[in-house]
Amino acid sequence: MNLLYWLEPWEPSPTVVIAIAVAAVLFVRGQRKARVSFARCLSFWLGLTGLYVALHTRLDYFFEHEFFMHRAQHLVLHHLGPFFIALAYPGAALRAGIPFVWRQRFVRPALAARPVRAVVDVLMHPVVAVVLFVGLIYFWLLSPIHFMAMLDWRLYRVMNWSMVIDGLMFWWLVLDSRPAPPARLSPGRRVLIVIAAIPPQIVLGAFIFFSPRELYPIYSICGRAFTWLSPLRDQQIGGLLLWIPGSMMSVLGAVLALRHWMRLSARARLREERVGTAIPARHDGDVGGGITGKQAGAASGKTAKSSA
């Protein structure tokens, strides 16, 4: 009974319910056709469940009334949830879950449209991806912007959804295990962009942690969920969540991208060795390297006489 109480939404949102339900139904329909492994299924459901809990449960009250809880929410929305979803590589399963007629008539034409492709190409550019990933964190933590976002429920939801969408795009780009092409970035660039996102998060987290004054008074104005926690202590915990766990998620992403890079390099070397073994080089005059030009001429003359 207590669990059901906490799973009830603090502020019901049809958008969250529809988005999570559509993703879940498509994945369930397509996972068998796409032959998704158990580990990938587990990763997808962990990520999707994390997004639902951070967006549509009674915990949202604490996210709105404590700064460190708000940072924990965005850690899930921007890092953990999208990370686990991208790690599951659910693209094939989600596509397979869409009815064939819908894919032919609606999905493919929409994705192939030039405006859509142009926007995706811009957003998936490595420089733009890093700037958006880090820039959104900075933007929503600007004190005046944060003050307005926590007062206006519409802006609050825009803030949360922007973190989810940007997190999905960034981690999808970084954790793509395929070679380029068909992947958008080579393995080396994936490692570079995720490493580039680490220092700005550390700097911002350290600034919030060491700040001697209250940067976000909105929580004191609206009332804090934990009255025993001082504003500065709350702010310091929030800075640590951005500083350490947020940066460590980027480090983990870099390790996985590096692992994909090494695996693809090993496969390429193995492929080259197989090709070199199957088609050995031949040089005229080498011992055992095949017949020479004179031998070929003599053989052709014998063949002509025998046929005459």
HELIX and SHEET records of a PDB file:
HELIX    1   1 ASN A    2  LEU A    7  1                                   6    
HELIX    2   2 PRO A   14  ALA A   34  1                                  21    
HELIX    3   3 PHE A   38  LEU A   55  1                                  18    
HELIX    4   4 ASP A   60  HIS A   65  1                                   6    
HELIX    5   5 PHE A   67  LEU A   75  1                                   9    
HELIX    6   6 VAL A   76  LEU A   80  3                                   5    
HELIX    7   7 GLY A   81  LEU A   87  1                                   7    
HELIX    8   8 GLY A   91  GLY A   97  1                                   7    
HELIX    9   9 PHE A  100  TRP A  102  1                                   3    
HELIX   10  10 ARG A  103  VAL A  107  3                                   5    
HELIX   11  11 ARG A  108  ALA A  112  1                                   5    
HELIX   12  12 ARG A  114  LEU A  123  1                                  10    
HELIX   13  13 PRO A  126  TRP A  140  1                                  15    
HELIX   14  14 SER A  143  LEU A  151  1                                   9    
HELIX   15  15 TRP A  153  VAL A  174  1                                  22    
HELIX   16  16 PRO A  187  ALA A  196  1                                  10    
HELIX   17  17 ILE A  198  PHE A  210  1                                  13    
HELIX   18  18 ILE A  218  CYS A  222  1                                   5    
HELIX   19  19 PRO A  231  TRP A  243  1                                  13    
HELIX   20  20 PRO A  245  ALA A  278  1                                  34    
HELIX   21  21 GLY A  293  SER A  307  1                                  15    
END                                                                             
